[in-house]
Amino acid sequence: MRTNIAMIVLALLLVATCSVCIGRMAHRAQELTSCAQAAADALPNDPETTRQRLAEFESLWQKTEPHWQFIAIHEDLEEVSLALRETQDALLTDDLSAAKAAISEAVETILHKELPTPGNIF
C-alpha cells in the first residue's frame, strides 16, 4: 500500500514539474516572439530602434537557449540562432528586406516549433 502511495505522489510531482516547465517555456516563447515582432515593426522606419530591439532579443535568446537545449530539438534552436545572425548581418549591410525576412523566420520558428502546444509535445 505504501508503495502505491509513493508511486502516485511521485507521478503527481512529475506532472506538476512538467506543467511548470511547459508554462515557463510558453511564457519565454511569447517574450521572444514579442521582442522579435517589435524589432520587425520598427524595421522600416527606424533601423536604430530595430538594432536595440534585436539586442534585447539576442540577450533574451542567450538566456533561453541553454535551458531549452534539454527539451527542444537542437536543429530548431539553431534555426533561431541562424535567423538572428542573418538579421544582424542584413542590418549591417542595410538590407532591410532581408532583415525583415530573417526576423519573420525567427518568429515563425519560435511560434511553430518551440511553443509548447499539444502538437509539439506529442
JOFEN-V633657 format. One line per field, one symbol per residue. ss: DSSP state (H for helix, E for strand, C for the rest). phi: phi as a letter, one per 30 degrees, with the letter a starting at -180 (. if undefined). burial: 1 if it has 9 or more other C-alpha atoms within 8 Angstrom, else 0. Layout:
BEGIN
ss=???
phi=???
burial=???
END
This chain:
BEGIN
ss=CHHHHHHHHHHHHHHHHHHHHHHHHHHHHHHHHHHHHHHHHHHCCCHHHHHHHHHHHHHHHHHHHHHHCCCCCHHHHHHHHHHHHHHHHHHHCCCHHHHHHHHHHHHHHHHHHHCCCHHHHC
phi=.dddddddddddddddddddddddddddddddddddddddddedcbddddddddddddddddddedddddcdddddddddddddddddddddchcddddddddddddddddcccddcedddc
burial=00000000000000000000010011011001101111110110001011111101110110011001100100011011001101111110001101110111111111101111000100
END
